[in-house]
Amino acid sequence: MKTSNSAGVCVLVKSQALLQQSEKNIDFSPGPSGVVLNQLRFRPFLAALGLVLCVFVASSAFAAPQVTTLVATGVAVTNATLNGEVIPGSLETRAWFEYGTTTNYGNRTATNTLAPSLIANAVSNLIAVVLPGTTYHFRLVATNSDGITLGADRILGNGAPHTFSGADPGLGLDLQGSFLYALNIGNTNLAPGLVVDANFTAETVPGVSITTLSNPLGTINNWNVYSTLSPPSIDNQRLFQAMQSIHWAQAPDRLQVQLSGLQIGNSYQLQLIFIEEGNYNRVFDVKADGITLIPNFRLQDYGPPAITPVVIPYLFTAGNTNILIELGGGYGGSDTNPILSALTLEVLRPAVTTLTATGVTATNATLNAQVNPDNLTTKVWFQYGVTTNYGSYSATNTLIPASTTLAVSNLIAGLSPGSMYHFRVVATNSGGIAVGADKIFGDGVPHTFSGPEPGLGLDLQGNFIYAVNVGTNGAPGFIGDANFTAETVSGVTVTTRSNVLGTINNWVTNNFGTTPDDIHLNQAMDSIHWAQGPDYLQVYLTGLQIGTSYQLQLMFIEQGYNRVFDVDFNGATITSNFRLTDYGPYMTPIVIPHVFTATNSTALIELGGGVGAGYHDPILSAFTLEALAPVVATPVPFQLVGTSSISGGAFQLSFTNLSGLGFTVLGTTNLALPLSSWTVLGSPVETPPGSGNYQFTDSQATNLVSRFYQVRSP
């Protein structure tokens, strides 16, 4: 049986024995589980032998499991192992971790089942897809049938120390990116050199000041003989050199490091690197610009001294052109002298690469890119259009912080068949904006067109070197910006390799429409040249400017043959086994676009060859050659759409811009101040995401007579 208060249960083994309660329940001191045990004593009253067995059970008020949340380990870019200890007590117990970016948590790990026990059981859970640069809170939770117990809150991520085991990615340090500083602290004459992307210098480089508040700066050049970084690469050897010395301050003094040259509004990652030489039980606070990152930082909490290197990462947006790091203070250890071995300061911004478009059809294409968010939440999109002014935008992608390269793709639709599209990737985060190289799609991909106007499949806007009616001496004239001439114009030769050039002056009767442009296009497409297969039809062009980019458009229409051939440009095949009937029924006009940068003043186009069933006699109706303008970035449209005062005296402003961009709002009450002296107030929020509508609320405007605002990108 179990009594209502879970007191002792005694079993009488000789039923005839008369038992009498001789003493009341007596409270005893806490048992090994830290809970109070109650004993119920009985004593035999008669001579008859009676055996009483008493079982001790914890009081229900103390029977819930005991938990201790421990330091996270194995903290990598997107993973961490959460650790704790649980004393289940006398009942089967379930334990898990809660974690999240606030103390509301919101996520939980898998559940661990623990058998009854009065000793501490280690509990660990690996969590993945955590966000680098974000502070995570976590705690251990355990429950059994007698109650639930919540462990203390701990943090991991931004500002939380963790161990590392080498220079390579994934071993605990982030040494990939663009580094403003990478310093060997202590040995002022040693510059270890490049470790991955971080060029470790001596601390004496410009922009760095290392001091204490009042006492002389302590220096030990051979602080630690740590050499277990694995594998024994050049990067690890240089990292070992950077960590081999320290500066230190005599407590209660503080070790100070000031770094200058920061850009206000840009995001940075600071990494403070430590290693302990001996069993000093050292403890101190770590601060950046007056903010305590880690109170009572104790190196021994993270592993044995002399073999455990520890890093404290800190991501921040610069509100000033310098940052002050302070080590010192703290309590609870036998030694409060702060130390520092090395540090890095990385400028965070995305890195982007525009890749080739895939899945190109007459009206659709998938645009592709690679983006490294550099440990910040990053917005990514594509700009695209028929010129390098672009004008259209894909949907915005939000990338979680990571230090690895991520693939980004967007399907775009509603394209104009026959148009050559330019596109590039754009990425932005609080570290800045990055714009990828311009690329094109549609190059060499045949597609149909239905008329001369923009959006109907041909690109007839721009600066045309040649626009030629092939097959007759007719000169149709202007179609858009392209002045179509006869093929006899200077600089153009149309011929075959060996046979007679075939000509059909009235190959088809076109009907593009009734406008002057339509009528001229009808004329340009109504005749052809052709070559008897296996011969090649050749078009030789002169007058090109080396280094200039051009767009070639080859224009075809089939009257009634299953024709197939290759299309070559300067000896390279741009379209193999081109079969006109693959793109529509007979009388469907087709264009093959090709963009190239001239490496010679001449170009040779050849049509012929090909494999498969069908005629191998190539044909050509017309072509254009356009000189492409260089890439010109367009200003970002910005429009203020609203200002208002809201409850409590706060002030709100709203504006529109491109979706996914990053902005910073600055404020001042004195317009005479230079912009560098304005106060950084924060970042607007895009509401809703993807809308291009931004809103910023200044809660500090309360009781101000006036305040002036500027919005900066980023």
C-alpha positions in Angstrom: 0.0 0.0 0.0 1.0 3.6 -0.4 -0.3 6.2 2.2 -1.6 9.5 1.1 1.6 11.3 2.2 3.9 8.6 0.8 5.3 7.9 4.3 7.0 4.6 5.3 5.1 1.4 4.6 5.7 -1.5 7.1 4.9 -5.1 6.4 4.1 -7.4 9.4 5.4 -10.9 8.8 3.9 -12.8 11.8 0.2 -12.0 11.7 -0.6 -13.2 15.3 1.9 -10.8 16.8 0.2 -7.9 18.4 2.0 -4.7 17.3 1.7 -1.4 18.9 2.9 1.9 17.5 5.4 3.1 20.0 6.7 6.1 18.2 5.4 8.7 15.8 6.8 9.4 12.4 10.3 11.0 12.8 11.8 13.2 10.1 15.3 12.3 9.2 18.0 14.4 7.5 18.0 14.5 3.7 19.1 11.3 2.0 21.4 11.0 -0.9 18.9 12.4 -3.4 18.5 15.5 -1.3 15.0 14.8 -0.2 13.6 14.1 3.3 12.8 10.5 4.2 10.0 9.7 6.6 10.3 6.5 8.8 7.3 4.9 10.5 8.6 2.8 13.5 6.8 -0.2 15.1 7.9 -2.3 18.0 6.6 -5.8 18.9 4.5 -5.6 22.2 4.1 -9.3 23.1 6.7 -12.0 23.3 5.5 -13.6 20.1 8.1 -13.2 17.4 7.1 -10.7 14.8 9.3 -9.4 12.0 8.6 -6.0 10.7 10.1 -4.8 7.4 10.0 -1.1 6.8 10.4 0.4 3.3 11.3 4.1 3.1 9.6 6.2 0.5 10.3 9.9 -0.2 7.6 12.3 0.7 5.6 13.4 -2.4 6.5 17.0 -1.8 10.2 16.1 -2.6 9.8 13.2 -5.1 10.0 15.2 -8.4 13.3 14.7 -10.2 16.3 17.0 -9.6 17.9 18.6 -12.6 21.0 20.6 -13.4 21.6 22.4 -16.8 25.2 22.2 -17.8 27.3 24.1 -20.4 26.7 23.3 -24.0 29.5 21.6 -25.9 30.4 20.9 -29.5 29.1 24.3 -30.6 29.6 24.5 -34.3 28.2 26.7 -37.1 24.7 25.2 -36.9 24.9 22.5 -34.2 25.4 22.2 -30.5 25.2 19.5 -27.8 23.0 20.4 -24.8 24.1 18.8 -21.5 22.7 18.3 -18.1 22.3 16.0 -15.1 19.1 14.4 -13.7 18.5 12.5 -10.4 15.3 10.6 -11.2 14.6 9.4 -7.6 12.5 6.4 -7.1 10.4 6.7 -10.3 11.0 6.3 -14.0 11.7 9.8 -15.4 11.6 11.5 -18.7 14.0 14.4 -19.5 14.5 16.7 -22.5 15.8 20.2 -23.3 13.8 23.3 -24.2 15.7 25.8 -26.4 15.0 28.9 -28.4 16.1 32.5 -29.0 14.3 33.8 -25.9 13.4 32.3 -22.5 10.1 31.4 -24.0 12.1 28.7 -25.8 9.6 27.2 -28.3 11.7 24.2 -29.3 12.4 20.9 -27.5 14.8 18.0 -28.1 14.0 14.3 -28.2 12.9 12.8 -24.9 15.3 10.7 -22.8 13.9 8.0 -20.5 15.8 7.4 -17.2 15.4 4.4 -14.8 14.8 5.1 -11.1 18.0 6.1 -9.5 19.3 8.2 -6.5 22.5 9.2 -8.4 22.9 11.9 -11.1 22.4 10.6 -14.7 24.1 12.5 -17.5 21.7 13.7 -20.3 22.8 15.1 -23.6 21.0 16.0 -26.9 22.4 17.2 -30.2 20.4 20.1 -31.8 20.8 21.1 -35.4 20.0 24.1 -37.6 20.7 26.7 -34.9 21.4 30.1 -36.2 25.0 31.3 -36.1 25.2 34.7 -34.5 22.1 34.2 -32.5 22.0 33.8 -28.7 20.1 30.6 -27.7 18.6 30.0 -24.3 18.2 26.4 -23.1 17.3 24.5 -20.0 16.9 20.9 -18.9 13.4 19.6 -18.0 12.6 16.4 -16.2 9.3 14.9 -15.1 7.9 11.8 -13.4 4.6 10.9 -11.9 5.4 13.0 -8.8 6.0 16.2 -10.6 8.1 18.3 -13.1 11.4 20.1 -12.5 12.8 22.9 -14.7 16.5 23.4 -14.8 18.3 26.8 -14.8 18.5 28.8 -18.0 21.8 28.8 -19.9 22.9 30.3 -23.2 24.8 29.2 -26.3 25.6 30.9 -29.5 26.4 34.6 -29.6 28.5 35.5 -26.6 28.6 32.0 -25.3 32.1 30.4 -24.9 32.8 27.1 -26.6 35.8 25.0 -27.3 37.5 24.6 -30.7 40.0 22.0 -31.9 41.6 23.5 -35.0 41.5 26.1 -37.8 39.4 24.2 -40.3 35.7 25.0 -40.8 33.5 23.0 -38.4 36.2 22.7 -35.7 34.8 25.6 -33.6 36.4 28.7 -35.1 35.1 30.8 -38.0 38.2 31.8 -40.0 36.4 32.2 -43.3 35.4 35.7 -44.5 36.8 39.2 -44.7 38.8 40.0 -41.6 39.5 43.6 -40.4 41.9 42.2 -37.7 43.4 38.9 -36.7 45.8 39.4 -33.9 48.5 37.4 -32.0 48.2 38.9 -28.5 51.2 39.0 -26.2 54.1 38.4 -28.6 54.3 41.8 -30.2 56.9 40.8 -32.8 55.3 37.6 -34.2 53.0 37.6 -37.2 51.9 34.0 -37.7 50.4 34.7 -41.1 47.4 33.5 -43.0 45.1 31.0 -41.3 42.4 30.1 -43.7 41.2 33.7 -44.6 42.4 35.4 -41.4 45.9 36.9 -41.7 47.2 36.8 -38.1 49.5 39.8 -37.5 51.3 41.1 -34.4 49.1 43.3 -32.2 51.2 46.3 -33.2 49.3 47.0 -36.4 47.5 50.4 -36.8 44.1 50.6 -35.3 44.8 48.4 -32.3 45.5 49.5 -28.7 46.0 47.0 -25.8 46.3 48.4 -22.3 45.2 48.1 -18.7 43.3 50.6 -16.7 46.2 51.5 -14.4 48.9 48.8 -13.9 51.6 47.7 -16.3 50.4 45.3 -19.1 51.5 41.7 -18.3 53.0 39.7 -21.1 54.0 36.0 -21.3 55.5 35.0 -24.7 55.6 31.2 -24.1 52.4 30.8 -22.2 51.3 27.5 -23.4 52.9 24.6 -25.3 49.5 23.5 -26.6 50.2 21.5 -29.7 47.3 19.1 -30.1 45.5 21.0 -32.9 44.6 18.4 -35.4 45.6 17.7 -38.2 49.1 19.2 -38.2 48.5 21.5 -41.1 50.1 24.9 -41.8 46.9 26.6 -40.7 47.0 24.8 -37.4 50.7 25.5 -36.9 50.1 29.2 -37.4 47.0 29.1 -35.1 49.1 27.5 -32.5 51.7 30.3 -32.8 48.9 32.9 -32.4 47.8 31.2 -29.2 51.2 30.6 -27.6 51.4 34.0 -25.9 49.1 36.1 -23.7 48.6 39.6 -22.3 47.2 39.7 -18.8 46.2 42.2 -16.1 46.8 42.1 -12.3 43.3 41.9 -10.6 41.3 43.9 -9.9 42.7 45.8 -13.0 41.2 45.2 -16.4 42.8 44.2 -19.7 41.5 46.5 -22.4 41.6 46.1 -26.2 40.4 48.9 -28.4 39.9 48.3 -32.2 39.2 51.2 -34.6 38.3 51.6 -38.2 34.7 50.1 -38.0 32.0 51.4 -40.3 28.8 52.5 -38.4 25.9 50.3 -39.3 28.0 47.4 -40.6 27.9 44.0 -38.9 30.9 42.3 -37.4 31.9 39.1 -35.7 34.4 39.3 -32.9 36.2 36.1 -31.7 38.2 36.2 -28.4 40.5 33.3 -28.1 41.8 31.9 -24.8 43.8 29.0 -23.4 44.8 28.3 -19.8 48.3 27.2 -19.0 47.8 25.7 -15.6 45.3 25.0 -12.8 44.6 28.6 -11.9 40.8 28.4 -11.4 40.7 31.7 -13.2 37.5 33.7 -13.5 36.7 37.1 -15.0 34.0 39.1 -16.8 34.0 39.7 -20.6 32.6 43.0 -21.8 32.3 44.7 -25.2 31.4 48.4 -25.3 30.2 48.2 -21.7 27.9 45.2 -22.4 28.7 42.1 -20.3 28.9 39.2 -22.7 29.9 36.6 -20.1 29.9 37.2 -16.4 32.3 35.1 -14.3 33.9 33.4 -17.3 35.8 30.4 -16.0 38.0 28.6 -18.5 38.0 25.4 -16.5 34.2 25.1 -17.0 35.0 24.1 -20.6 37.6 21.4 -20.2 41.0 20.6 -18.6 43.6 23.4 -18.5 46.5 23.4 -21.0 44.6 21.3 -23.6 41.3 23.1 -24.0 41.2 26.2 -26.2 38.1 28.3 -25.8 36.6 31.0 -28.0 33.9 33.6 -27.3 32.1 34.8 -30.4 30.2 38.1 -30.5 28.2 39.4 -33.4 27.2 43.1 -33.4 26.3 46.0 -35.6 28.7 48.9 -35.1 27.2 52.0 -33.5 30.6 53.7 -33.5 33.9 53.5 -35.4 35.6 51.6 -32.6 34.9 48.9 -30.1 36.3 48.5 -26.6 36.8 45.0 -25.2 37.4 44.7 -21.4 38.4 41.6 -19.5 38.4 41.6 -15.7 36.3 41.7 -12.5 34.3 38.6 -11.8 34.1 36.6 -8.6 34.1 33.0 -7.3 37.5 31.8 -8.5 40.9 31.7 -6.8 42.4 33.9 -9.6 40.7 36.9 -11.2 43.6 38.0 -13.4 42.2 38.1 -17.0 44.2 36.7 -19.9 43.8 36.9 -23.7 45.7 34.9 -26.4 44.3 36.0 -29.8 41.4 37.7 -31.4 39.7 38.2 -34.8 37.3 40.8 -36.1 35.5 39.9 -39.3 33.4 42.2 -41.4 30.2 40.4 -42.2 28.6 40.7 -45.6 27.2 38.1 -48.1 29.4 36.7 -50.9 27.5 36.0 -54.1 28.0 34.2 -57.4 25.5 34.4 -60.3 25.2 31.0 -62.0 23.9 30.0 -65.4 20.1 29.9 -65.8 18.5 26.5 -66.2 15.1 25.2 -67.5 14.9 28.0 -70.0 11.7 27.9 -72.1 10.0 30.5 -74.2 8.4 32.1 -71.2 10.1 30.6 -68.1 13.6 30.2 -66.7 15.1 29.2 -63.4 17.7 31.7 -62.2 20.5 30.2 -60.0 23.2 31.6 -57.7 25.4 30.7 -54.7 25.3 32.9 -51.6 27.4 32.8 -48.4 25.3 34.7 -45.8 28.4 35.1 -43.6 26.6 34.2 -40.4 23.8 36.8 -40.8 20.1 36.5 -41.8 20.3 37.4 -45.5 17.8 38.5 -48.1 18.5 37.3 -51.7 16.7 38.0 -54.9 17.4 38.2 -58.7 17.2 41.3 -60.9 16.4 40.5 -64.5 15.3 42.2 -67.7 15.9 42.6 -71.4 18.7 45.1 -70.7 21.3 45.6 -68.0 18.9 48.1 -66.4 16.9 45.0 -65.5 13.6 46.4 -64.1 12.1 43.1 -62.8 12.7 41.2 -59.6 12.2 37.7 -58.5 10.7 36.7 -55.2 12.9 37.3 -52.1 14.6 34.4 -50.4 15.5 34.5 -46.7 18.7 32.6 -45.8 19.4 31.6 -42.3 22.8 32.6 -40.9 25.6 30.3 -42.1 29.2 30.4 -42.9 28.9 28.0 -45.8 27.8 28.6 -49.4 24.1 28.0 -50.1 22.3 27.4 -53.4 19.6 29.9 -54.3 17.1 29.4 -57.2 14.0 31.3 -58.4 11.6 30.3 -61.2 10.5 33.3 -63.1 7.6 33.3 -65.6 5.8 35.5 -68.0 9.0 36.1 -70.1 8.8 37.4 -73.6 9.7 34.6 -76.0 12.7 35.5 -78.0 14.1 38.1 -75.7 17.6 37.9 -74.4 17.4 38.4 -70.6 20.1 39.8 -68.4 20.1 38.8 -64.7 22.2 39.0 -61.6 21.8 38.0 -58.0 21.6 40.5 -55.2 22.0 39.7 -51.5 21.9 42.0 -48.5 22.2 41.7 -44.7 23.2 44.0 -41.9 26.8 43.7 -43.1 26.1 45.2 -46.5 24.9 44.5 -50.0 26.5 42.3 -52.6 25.7 42.3 -56.3 26.6 39.4 -58.5 28.0 39.5 -62.0 25.6 40.0 -65.0 24.6 36.8 -66.9 22.2 36.1 -69.7 19.8 33.3 -70.5 18.3 32.4 -73.8 21.7 32.3 -75.3 21.8 29.7 -78.0 18.3 28.5 -77.0 15.9 28.7 -80.0 12.5 30.1 -79.4 9.6 31.5 -81.3 8.7 35.1 -82.0 5.4 36.6 -83.2 6.3 40.2 -84.2 8.7 43.0 -84.0 7.4 44.8 -80.9 9.2 44.4 -77.5 7.9 41.4 -75.7 7.0 39.4 -78.8 10.2 37.4 -79.0 12.8 39.6 -80.8 15.1 42.1 -79.3 15.1 45.0 -81.8 15.9 47.7 -79.3 19.5 48.9 -78.9 22.6 49.7 -80.9 22.6 47.5 -84.0 25.8 47.0 -86.1 24.0 44.9 -88.6 20.4 44.0 -89.4 20.3 42.0 -92.6 17.6 40.7 -94.9 19.2 37.4 -96.2 18.4 36.1 -99.7 17.5 39.2 -101.7 18.9 42.6 -102.3 15.9 44.2 -100.5 16.4 46.7 -97.7 13.2 46.6 -95.6 14.3 49.5 -93.4 13.8 50.2 -89.7 12.2 47.7 -87.4 12.4 49.1 -83.9 16.0 50.4 -83.6 17.3 47.9 -86.2 17.7 49.3 -89.8 17.4 46.1 -91.9 19.5 46.3 -95.0 20.3 44.0 -97.9 23.0 41.4 -97.3 25.2 43.4 -99.7 26.0 45.9 -97.0 29.7 46.5 -96.3 31.2 44.1 -93.8 28.9 41.2 -94.5 29.6 38.1 -96.7 27.1 35.3 -97.1 28.4 32.2 -98.9 29.0 28.4 -98.6 32.1 26.4 -98.0 32.2 24.8 -101.5 28.9 24.6 -103.3 26.7 27.3 -105.0 24.8 29.5 -102.6 21.1 28.6 -102.8 18.6 31.5 -102.9 14.8 31.5 -102.7 13.3 35.0 -102.9 9.7 34.2 -102.0 10.2 31.4 -99.6 7.2 32.2 -97.4 4.4 34.8 -97.2 4.5 36.2 -93.7 1.7 38.1 -91.8 3.2 39.7 -88.7 0.7 42.6 -88.8 0.0 45.8 -90.6 2.2 48.4 -88.8 5.3 49.6 -90.7 7.5 47.5 -88.4 5.3 44.4 -89.1 5.5 45.0 -92.9 9.3 45.4 -92.8 9.6 42.2 -90.8 7.4 40.4 -93.3 9.9 41.5 -96.0 13.0 40.6 -94.0 11.7 37.0 -93.4 10.2 36.2 -96.9 13.4 35.0 -98.5 16.3 32.6 -97.6 19.7 31.5 -98.5 20.4 27.8 -98.2 23.2 25.3 -98.8 23.1 21.7 -100.1 23.9 19.4 -97.2 26.5 18.3 -96.1 27.8 21.8 -97.1 27.7 24.7 -94.7 26.0 28.1 -95.1 28.5 30.7 -93.9 28.0 34.3 -92.7 31.2 36.3 -92.3 31.1 39.6 -90.3 33.8 42.3 -89.9 34.2 45.6 -88.0 33.8 44.2 -84.5 35.5 45.9 -81.6 37.7 43.6 -79.5 36.5 43.5 -75.9 33.0 44.7 -76.8 30.0 42.5 -76.0 27.5 41.7 -78.8 24.1 39.9 -79.2 23.6 38.0 -82.4 20.1 36.9 -83.5 19.7 34.3 -86.2 16.1 34.2 -87.7 14.5 31.3 -89.4 11.2 30.1 -90.8 10.4 26.7 -92.3 8.1 26.3 -95.3 7.5 22.5 -95.2 10.6 20.4 -94.6 11.8 18.3 -91.6 15.1 20.1 -91.6 17.9 19.6 -89.0 21.4 21.2 -88.7 24.0 22.6 -86.2 24.5 26.3 -85.5 28.2 27.2 -85.0 29.8 30.5 -84.0 33.5 31.0 -84.5 34.0 27.2 -84.5 31.9 26.5 -81.4 28.5 24.9 -81.6 25.9 27.0 -79.9 22.9 24.9 -80.9 23.3 21.3 -82.0 20.7 19.4 -84.2 18.5 22.4 -84.5 15.2 21.1 -85.9 12.7 23.9 -86.6 9.7 21.7 -86.3 10.6 21.1 -82.6 9.4 24.7 -81.9 6.1 24.7 -83.7 4.4 23.8 -87.0 5.6 24.9 -90.3 5.6 28.7 -90.8 6.6 29.3 -87.2 9.3 32.0 -87.0 12.2 31.1 -84.7 15.2 33.0 -83.4 18.5 31.7 -81.9 20.2 34.4 -79.8 23.9 34.3 -78.9 25.7 36.8 -76.7 29.5 37.0 -76.9 32.5 39.2 -76.2 34.6 39.9 -79.3 38.1 38.5 -79.2 38.7 39.4 -82.9 37.4 42.0 -85.3 35.6 39.4 -87.3 33.1 36.6 -86.6 32.1 33.5 -88.6 28.6 31.9 -88.3 28.2 28.5 -89.9 25.0 26.5 -90.4 25.1 22.8 -91.4 25.9 19.3 -90.3 23.6 17.8 -87.7 22.5 14.2 -87.2 19.2 12.4 -87.3 16.3 12.0 -89.7 15.5 15.0 -91.9 17.1 17.3 -94.4 20.5 18.6 -93.5 20.3 21.6 -95.9 20.6 24.7 -93.6 18.6 27.9 -94.2 18.7 31.5 -92.9 16.2 34.3 -93.4 17.7 37.2 -91.5 20.0 38.2 -88.6 20.9 41.1 -86.4 24.1 42.0 -84.5 23.7 44.4 -81.5 26.5 46.0 -79.5 25.5 45.6 -75.8 25.9 48.5 -73.4 28.0 47.9 -70.2 26.2 47.1 -67.0 24.8 50.2 -65.4 23.2 49.9 -61.9 19.9 51.7 -61.5 19.2 53.8 -58.4 17.0 52.1 -55.8 13.5 53.6 -55.8 12.7 55.1 -52.4 9.4 56.7 -51.4 8.3 58.0 -48.0 4.6 57.0 -47.7 3.7 58.0 -44.1 4.7 59.5 -40.8 2.7 59.5 -37.6 2.8 59.9 -33.9 1.6 56.9 -31.9 0.6 56.2 -28.3 3.1 57.1 -25.7 4.8 59.8 -27.8 6.6 57.4 -30.1 7.1 58.4 -33.8 6.6 56.1 -36.8 7.8 56.5 -40.4 7.0 54.3 -43.4 8.6 54.0 -46.8 8.7 51.7 -49.8 11.8 50.2 -51.5 12.9 46.9 -53.0 11.9 43.9 -51.0 14.6 42.3 -48.8 16.9 45.3 -48.5 18.6 46.3 -45.2 18.3 49.8 -43.9 19.5 51.8 -40.9 17.7 54.7 -39.3 19.7 57.5 -37.8 18.4 60.4 -35.7 19.5 63.8 -34.3 18.0 66.8 -32.6 20.6 69.1 -34.1 20.8 69.4 -37.8 24.1 71.2 -37.5 25.8 68.0 -36.5 27.7 66.0 -39.1 26.2 62.6 -40.1 28.9 60.8 -38.3 27.6 62.2 -35.0 24.0 61.2 -35.6 22.6 58.4 -33.4 21.9 55.0 -34.9 18.3 54.2 -33.8 17.8 50.8 -35.4 16.6 49.0 -38.5 13.2 49.3 -40.2 11.1 46.2 -40.5 9.6 45.0 -43.8 5.9 44.5 -43.1 4.7 42.1 -44.4 7.9 40.3 -45.6 8.3 40.5 -49.3 6.0 43.5 -49.7 8.7 46.2 -50.1 6.9 48.3 -47.4 9.2 49.3 -44.5 8.2 50.7 -41.1 10.3 52.1 -38.2 9.1 53.1 -34.8 11.2 55.5 -32.7 10.2 54.8 -29.1 12.9 57.2 -27.9 11.1 60.2 -29.4 8.9 60.6 -26.3 9.0 64.1 -24.9 11.5 65.3 -27.6 10.6 68.7 -29.0 11.9 67.6 -32.4 14.0 64.9 -34.0 15.4 64.6 -37.5 15.8 61.3 -39.3 17.9 59.8 -42.1 17.4 56.3 -43.6 20.6 54.7 -44.9 21.2 51.5 -46.9 22.2 49.4 -45.2 
